């Protein structure tokens, strides 16, 4: 069953990535990941209200079987160098 989110006050520490969604590891054939996985990641070099930036939302591939929004194969370093806001997401995969 869904769990209520615990609130926080002040600045939230978002320096750690959330869980990846459950999927079958292609090497071990074991299920890895979690059903607590619906997270998004927001990357940017700086936040200045007077300087608007383009926003890019990237949805990983993987045929609804594997992958995650924090896949380092695709960045985010290259895109962040372009001075944008990059948003990546996790979504439930076929194993669930």
C-alpha positions, -999 to 999 in steps of 0.1 A, spaced: 0 0 0 12 36 -6 29 52 23 24 89 34 54 111 27 72 124 58 73 162 56 104 183 62 112 220 69 139 241 55 161 229 26 157 193 16 189 173 10 184 160 -26 220 150 -31 212 112 -32 193 96 -60 161 77 -54 156 40 -59 155 25 -94 123 7 -104 122 -31 -101 136 -48 -132 154 -80 -142 192 -76 -142 203 -87 -177 235 -104 -163 222 -122 -132 185 -126 -142 176 -115 -106 151 -88 -98 168 -56 -87 153 -23 -77 123 -13 -57 86 -6 -60 94 27 -42 109 42 -73 87 70 -87 113 98 -84 125 126 -107 159 141 -108 165 178 -115 199 189 -127 212 224 -133 244 244 -128 229 273 -109 196 289 -101 192 326 -107 156 340 -110 168 367 -134 182 342 -158 156 319 -175 168 285 -188 154 260 -212 140 229 -195 146 194 -210 126 164 -198 143 131 -206 124 98 -204 147 68 -206 142 40 -231 143 3 -223 111 -10 -238 93 -7 -204 116 -35 -192 148 -18 -179 165 15 -173 163 45 -150 163 82 -150 197 83 -134 215 62 -161 250 77 -163 254 64 -199 234 94 -211 247 122 -189 238 145 -173 272 162 -176 271 169 -213 236 185 -212 243 205 -180 272 221 -198 246 236 -222 233 256 -192 198 241 -191 176 225 -165 175 188 -171 147 167 -156 148 129 -157 122 104 -144 118 69 -133 86 50 -142 73 15 -134 87 -13 -156 74 -46 -167 85 -67 -137 58 -50 -116 
